[in-house]
């Protein structure tokens, strides 16, 4: 993967007013869509779902599951809970996810570099041995 310090954090940049709609059959709940700063990688999404579920496990009022659809994150909740409950919880979770994803990416890059360096050392040893041989 190379140097992973350039990976941008995924952030919520806005609530999408056009995509947000009332949940069918509900008077209070809406499918609320938040636009993200970038399309998250599958690994990032997996970490988010794990962290979100962990955050919810201790709640007396569990938060709705998150869904990622391309560059959108969606939750089903009452509109009055968006600003006071969901945005702070999502921002907190995303901060943790971004840090964990960066760590994983750096570890993966370090592992890849170690494998490449090991392979290069092996190839050099083979080449040095072959070059030192003299055949008549």
Helices and strands as residue ranges (DSSP letters): E 12-15, E 21-22, E 29-36, H 42-57, E 67-69, E 72-78, G 79-81, I 82-86, H 87-132
